[in-house]
Amino acid sequence: MPTQMWWFLVVACGQLALAAALLRIRSPRRVELSPQALALLRGGPRAAVTVALVALHQRGAVAAGRKGTIRANGGPGRAPDPVQLGVHRSLQRALDVRALVARPPARRALEALRTELGRDGLLRPPGRLRAARVTLGCVPLTVAGGLLTAAPSGAALALSLGLGAVPVLAATALFLLPPTPRATRRLLAGLRERHPLPAHRAEVTDGKLVQLYVALHGDPALALFLPRFSRDGGLLARGGEADPGRL
């Protein structure tokens, strides 16, 4: 195999090592997680905003607007969660959930929560995750550049393709890693097992438990506990906006 190809493979392996270092996170800390944090870990920004809206609705601070929107209906209440406060501040006019997630106050609150979860080892920090994925995207380009530059043929071409496939496949596997590490997914699965969705909403009278069920179960919990608010406010996922269960 041409010497030039070896150099390109070394560079590709270096890119893999850098991406792996960026994706590595600390061991998770045992911390008490708010319903908004659990929802963010399970279903991403939309899920976290949905739980915040549920909590605000329970205090009478928001209500369903027209055509699947949410509107402010009073103050956010005393000592609200930062995400709840960011969501409420974003409701200067009626908005649907997708637009609400993108509003600056809500977006900043979500980014702060993501950063906090990253420090606790429960989520790969978004900045490092983006940098890792950009680096991983360079791996196949580096291998392809080596093949074009070295232009091997015959047995050397077969060897170059075989060796080049190794870092490309490794980069693909790392690229597909979810933002939430395995320990976090186990944590969420354990919480769902300990808090299965009840058969009837009358079984749950604690508003904070309702928030927990929505955080852990998403749309089925919304349809059970807040059917009218969820339907009229456009909280239930539709079509391509389906609650994905991940970030």
Summary of the structure (lengths in Angstrom):
residues: 247
radius of gyration: 22.9
end to end distance: 42.1
largest distance: 74.3
contacts: 788
relative contact order: 0.19
helix: 67%
strand: 3%
